Amino acid sequence: MITLDAPRVGRDGALGLRFERRGQATVLAGSRYTLPLQVLAPLALDDGAAVVSILNPTGGLLGGDRLRIEIDVGPGAHACLTTPSATKVYRTESEPASQAVTLRLAAAAVLEWVPDHTIPFAGSAFTQALHVEMGEGARLILVDAWASGRVARGEAWGFALLDTTLSVRDAQGPLLHDRLRLAGPGTWDGLGLAEGRPYFATVVVIGEHGLDGFDAIVARALGPMTDVAAGVGALPRRGALVRCLAPSAPALTDAVNLIWSAARRRLLDAPALELRKP
Protein backbone atom coordinates (compact mmCIF):
# COMPACT_ATOMS: atom_id res chain seq x y z
CA MET A 1 0.00 0.00 0.00
CA ILE A 2 1.24 3.47 -0.92
CA THR A 3 0.89 6.11 1.79
CA LEU A 4 0.72 9.70 0.60
CA ASP A 5 2.13 12.51 2.68
CA ALA A 6 -0.77 14.95 2.43
CA PRO A 7 -0.68 17.37 5.39
CA ARG A 8 -3.53 19.37 3.87
CA VAL A 9 -6.16 18.55 1.30
CA GLY A 10 -7.12 21.28 -1.14
CA ARG A 11 -5.60 23.79 -3.54
CA ASP A 12 -4.47 27.37 -3.07
CA GLY A 13 -5.70 29.81 -5.69
CA ALA A 14 -4.75 33.48 -5.95
CA LEU A 15 -5.96 36.29 -8.18
CA GLY A 16 -4.73 39.86 -8.35
CA LEU A 17 -6.18 42.47 -10.72
CA ARG A 18 -5.28 46.14 -11.09
CA PHE A 19 -7.41 48.60 -13.06
CA GLU A 20 -6.33 52.05 -14.28
CA ARG A 21 -8.06 54.96 -15.93
CA ARG A 22 -6.48 55.91 -19.26
CA GLY A 23 -8.22 58.75 -21.03
CA GLN A 24 -11.93 57.97 -21.21
CA ALA A 25 -11.48 54.23 -20.69
CA THR A 26 -10.59 51.82 -17.90
CA VAL A 27 -7.95 49.19 -18.69
CA LEU A 28 -6.80 46.05 -16.91
CA ALA A 29 -3.25 47.17 -16.16
CA GLY A 30 -2.20 44.15 -14.12
CA SER A 31 -3.38 40.54 -13.89
CA ARG A 32 -1.89 37.58 -12.02
CA TYR A 33 -3.61 34.35 -11.06
CA THR A 34 -2.99 30.75 -10.09
CA LEU A 35 -5.48 27.91 -10.53
CA PRO A 36 -8.17 27.24 -9.46
CA LEU A 37 -8.74 30.94 -10.20
CA GLN A 38 -8.67 32.41 -13.69
CA VAL A 39 -10.03 35.41 -15.60
CA LEU A 40 -11.39 35.93 -19.08
CA ALA A 41 -10.22 38.77 -21.31
CA PRO A 42 -11.74 42.11 -20.24
CA LEU A 43 -14.56 43.73 -22.17
CA ALA A 44 -14.75 47.51 -22.63
CA LEU A 45 -18.09 49.29 -22.22
CA ASP A 46 -19.25 52.52 -23.79
CA ASP A 47 -19.41 54.23 -20.38
CA GLY A 48 -15.69 53.68 -19.78
CA ALA A 49 -15.96 50.58 -17.58
CA ALA A 50 -13.98 47.38 -17.95
CA VAL A 51 -15.85 44.09 -17.35
CA VAL A 52 -13.86 41.06 -16.20
CA SER A 53 -15.29 37.59 -15.57
CA ILE A 54 -13.69 35.48 -12.82
CA LEU A 55 -13.99 31.72 -13.18
CA ASN A 56 -12.95 28.48 -11.57
CA PRO A 57 -12.17 25.99 -14.37
CA THR A 58 -12.10 23.07 -11.90
CA GLY A 59 -15.90 23.22 -11.60
CA GLY A 60 -16.26 24.22 -7.97
CA LEU A 61 -14.70 24.42 -4.52
CA LEU A 62 -13.60 21.37 -2.55
CA GLY A 63 -12.86 21.05 1.14
CA GLY A 64 -9.49 22.58 1.95
CA ASP A 65 -9.42 24.88 -1.08
CA ARG A 66 -8.22 28.36 -0.19
CA LEU A 67 -8.86 31.21 -2.59
CA ARG A 68 -7.47 34.72 -2.25
CA ILE A 69 -8.65 37.58 -4.49
CA GLU A 70 -7.28 41.14 -4.46
CA ILE A 71 -8.73 43.85 -6.70
CA ASP A 72 -7.26 47.35 -6.97
CA VAL A 73 -9.25 50.02 -8.83
CA GLY A 74 -7.16 53.12 -9.48
CA PRO A 75 -8.24 56.77 -9.28
CA GLY A 76 -11.23 57.46 -11.52
CA ALA A 77 -11.25 53.90 -12.94
CA HIS A 78 -14.48 51.87 -13.32
CA ALA A 79 -14.38 48.08 -13.07
CA CYS A 80 -17.14 45.47 -13.12
CA LEU A 81 -16.33 41.98 -11.79
CA THR A 82 -18.65 39.05 -12.37
CA THR A 83 -18.68 35.26 -12.90
CA PRO A 84 -19.97 33.22 -15.86
CA SER A 85 -22.18 31.04 -13.63
CA ALA A 86 -22.99 30.07 -10.06
CA THR A 87 -20.19 28.84 -7.79
CA LYS A 88 -20.57 25.31 -6.40
CA VAL A 89 -19.16 24.25 -3.02
CA TYR A 90 -18.92 20.46 -2.71
CA ARG A 91 -19.34 18.14 0.27
CA THR A 92 -16.28 17.80 2.47
CA GLU A 93 -15.10 15.45 5.19
CA SER A 94 -12.14 17.69 6.00
CA GLU A 95 -11.62 21.40 6.54
CA PRO A 96 -13.85 24.05 4.92
CA ALA A 97 -13.23 25.67 1.58
CA SER A 98 -12.42 29.35 2.08
CA GLN A 99 -12.34 32.53 0.06
CA ALA A 100 -10.83 35.87 1.10
CA VAL A 101 -11.60 38.89 -1.08
CA THR A 102 -10.03 42.34 -0.71
CA LEU A 103 -11.38 45.18 -2.83
CA ARG A 104 -9.48 48.49 -2.80
CA LEU A 105 -11.04 51.56 -4.43
CA ALA A 106 -8.90 54.67 -4.90
CA ALA A 107 -10.31 58.20 -5.01
CA ALA A 108 -13.30 58.56 -7.37
CA ALA A 109 -13.05 54.90 -8.41
CA VAL A 110 -16.13 52.79 -9.22
CA LEU A 111 -16.42 49.05 -8.61
CA GLU A 112 -19.35 46.76 -9.37
CA TRP A 113 -18.86 43.35 -7.73
CA VAL A 114 -21.70 41.22 -9.12
CA PRO A 115 -20.88 37.48 -9.13
CA ASP A 116 -23.62 34.91 -9.62
CA HIS A 117 -24.88 33.18 -6.48
CA THR A 118 -23.02 30.48 -4.53
CA ILE A 119 -24.50 27.00 -4.05
CA PRO A 120 -23.28 25.13 -0.93
CA PHE A 121 -24.00 21.41 -1.46
CA ALA A 122 -25.24 19.18 1.36
CA GLY A 123 -22.35 18.43 3.71
CA SER A 124 -20.24 21.31 2.41
CA ALA A 125 -18.39 23.83 4.58
CA PHE A 126 -17.48 27.29 3.32
CA THR A 127 -16.06 30.42 4.88
CA GLN A 128 -15.81 33.76 3.11
CA ALA A 129 -14.43 37.17 4.05
CA LEU A 130 -15.14 40.22 1.89
CA HIS A 131 -13.22 43.37 2.82
CA VAL A 132 -13.66 46.67 0.98
CA GLU A 133 -11.53 49.81 1.36
CA MET A 134 -13.18 52.95 -0.05
CA GLY A 135 -11.27 56.03 -1.19
CA GLU A 136 -12.64 59.56 -1.19
CA GLY A 137 -15.52 59.88 -3.65
CA ALA A 138 -15.37 56.17 -4.55
CA ARG A 139 -18.59 54.32 -5.38
CA LEU A 140 -19.45 50.67 -4.87
CA ILE A 141 -22.18 48.20 -5.86
CA LEU A 142 -21.60 44.79 -4.25
CA VAL A 143 -23.75 41.65 -4.51
CA ASP A 144 -23.39 38.65 -2.19
CA ALA A 145 -25.98 36.05 -3.28
CA TRP A 146 -26.63 32.47 -2.13
CA ALA A 147 -28.72 29.39 -2.63
CA SER A 148 -29.48 27.30 0.46
CA GLY A 149 -28.22 24.24 -1.43
CA ARG A 150 -29.33 22.14 -4.38
CA VAL A 151 -32.95 22.96 -3.73
CA ALA A 152 -34.41 20.85 -6.56
CA ARG A 153 -32.73 17.76 -5.05
CA GLY A 154 -34.23 18.42 -1.63
CA GLU A 155 -30.93 19.52 -0.15
CA ALA A 156 -31.95 22.98 1.08
CA TRP A 157 -30.09 24.02 4.27
CA GLY A 158 -28.13 20.76 4.29
CA PHE A 159 -24.64 22.30 4.37
CA ALA A 160 -22.39 21.77 7.39
CA LEU A 161 -21.17 25.36 7.63
CA LEU A 162 -21.78 28.68 5.91
CA ASP A 163 -19.77 31.51 7.45
CA THR A 164 -19.49 34.81 5.58
CA THR A 165 -18.25 38.22 6.72
CA LEU A 166 -18.57 41.52 4.84
CA SER A 167 -16.83 44.69 5.97
CA VAL A 168 -16.59 48.09 4.26
CA ARG A 169 -14.58 51.05 5.51
CA ASP A 170 -13.22 54.39 4.37
CA ALA A 171 -10.70 56.86 5.78
CA GLN A 172 -13.16 57.90 8.48
CA GLY A 173 -13.72 54.37 9.74
CA PRO A 174 -16.18 51.49 9.29
CA LEU A 175 -19.18 51.87 6.98
CA LEU A 176 -20.55 48.34 7.38
CA HIS A 177 -19.71 45.11 9.18
CA ASP A 178 -22.01 42.17 8.48
CA ARG A 179 -21.66 38.56 9.63
CA LEU A 180 -23.69 35.45 8.80
CA ARG A 181 -22.87 32.08 10.32
CA LEU A 182 -25.09 29.01 9.89
CA ALA A 183 -23.58 25.84 11.37
CA GLY A 184 -24.89 22.35 10.78
CA PRO A 185 -27.88 21.23 8.73
CA GLY A 186 -30.93 22.95 10.15
CA THR A 187 -34.27 24.55 9.55
CA TRP A 188 -33.47 28.12 8.61
CA ASP A 189 -36.54 28.82 6.50
CA GLY A 190 -39.04 29.57 9.27
CA LEU A 191 -40.74 32.78 10.31
CA GLY A 192 -38.22 35.55 10.87
CA LEU A 193 -35.55 33.64 8.97
CA ALA A 194 -35.77 32.76 5.26
CA GLU A 195 -39.57 32.39 5.52
CA GLY A 196 -39.84 29.61 2.95
CA ARG A 197 -37.57 31.27 0.41
CA PRO A 198 -34.37 29.24 -0.10
CA TYR A 199 -32.44 31.90 -2.06
CA PHE A 200 -31.09 35.06 -0.51
CA ALA A 201 -28.85 38.01 -1.31
CA THR A 202 -27.26 41.08 0.20
CA VAL A 203 -26.62 44.14 -1.97
CA VAL A 204 -24.44 46.99 -0.69
CA VAL A 205 -24.52 50.38 -2.40
CA ILE A 206 -22.00 53.06 -1.35
CA GLY A 207 -21.79 56.54 -2.86
CA GLU A 208 -20.00 59.80 -2.21
CA HIS A 209 -22.76 60.86 0.17
CA GLY A 210 -26.00 59.27 1.39
CA LEU A 211 -28.61 57.54 -0.75
CA ASP A 212 -31.80 59.30 0.33
CA GLY A 213 -34.88 57.72 -1.23
CA PHE A 214 -33.14 54.55 -2.37
CA ASP A 215 -35.65 52.41 -0.44
CA ALA A 216 -38.49 53.82 -2.54
CA ILE A 217 -36.50 53.21 -5.73
CA VAL A 218 -35.96 49.55 -4.82
CA ALA A 219 -39.62 49.14 -3.83
CA ARG A 220 -40.74 50.40 -7.24
CA ALA A 221 -38.22 48.19 -9.06
CA LEU A 222 -39.36 45.03 -7.23
CA GLY A 223 -43.03 45.92 -7.15
CA PRO A 224 -44.15 43.35 -9.77
CA MET A 225 -42.17 40.54 -8.05
CA THR A 226 -44.74 39.71 -5.37
CA ASP A 227 -43.00 36.41 -4.49
CA VAL A 228 -39.78 38.21 -3.51
CA ALA A 229 -39.29 39.82 -0.09
CA ALA A 230 -36.81 42.67 0.26
CA GLY A 231 -35.87 45.36 2.71
CA VAL A 232 -33.60 48.41 2.49
CA GLY A 233 -31.72 50.03 5.35
CA ALA A 234 -29.67 53.22 5.26
CA LEU A 235 -26.08 52.97 6.49
CA PRO A 236 -24.89 55.62 8.95
CA ARG A 237 -22.76 57.13 6.19
CA ARG A 238 -22.62 57.06 2.40
CA GLY A 239 -24.84 54.13 1.51
CA ALA A 240 -27.57 51.55 1.86
CA LEU A 241 -27.93 47.81 2.48
CA VAL A 242 -30.54 45.66 0.71
CA ARG A 243 -31.65 42.19 1.87
CA CYS A 244 -33.52 39.98 -0.57
CA LEU A 245 -35.29 36.59 -0.24
CA ALA A 246 -36.48 34.67 -3.31
CA PRO A 247 -38.32 31.38 -3.93
CA SER A 248 -36.20 30.25 -6.91
CA ALA A 249 -32.90 30.84 -8.66
CA PRO A 250 -34.53 32.69 -11.61
CA ALA A 251 -36.44 34.91 -9.17
CA LEU A 252 -33.25 35.66 -7.25
CA THR A 253 -31.40 36.53 -10.47
CA ASP A 254 -34.21 38.79 -11.64
CA ALA A 255 -34.49 40.55 -8.28
CA VAL A 256 -30.72 41.11 -7.98
CA ASN A 257 -30.59 42.46 -11.53
CA LEU A 258 -33.43 44.88 -10.79
CA ILE A 259 -31.72 46.09 -7.61
CA TRP A 260 -28.39 46.37 -9.43
CA SER A 261 -29.99 48.33 -12.26
CA ALA A 262 -31.69 50.66 -9.77
CA ALA A 263 -28.35 51.20 -8.02
CA ARG A 264 -26.62 51.98 -11.34
CA ARG A 265 -29.21 54.60 -12.18
CA ARG A 266 -29.11 56.17 -8.71
CA LEU A 267 -25.36 55.96 -8.13
CA LEU A 268 -23.82 56.19 -11.61
CA ASP A 269 -26.61 57.78 -13.66
CA ALA A 270 -26.14 54.80 -15.97
CA PRO A 271 -28.58 52.32 -17.56
CA ALA A 272 -28.82 48.63 -16.72
CA LEU A 273 -25.86 46.52 -17.79
CA GLU A 274 -26.58 43.43 -19.89
CA LEU A 275 -23.75 40.92 -19.42
CA ARG A 276 -25.22 38.40 -21.91
CA LYS A 277 -24.22 35.28 -20.04
CA PRO A 278 -25.03 31.92 -21.65
Order of alpha helices (4+ residues) and beta strands (2+ residues): beta-beta-beta-beta-beta-beta-beta-beta-beta-beta-beta-beta-beta-beta-beta-beta-alpha-beta-beta-alpha
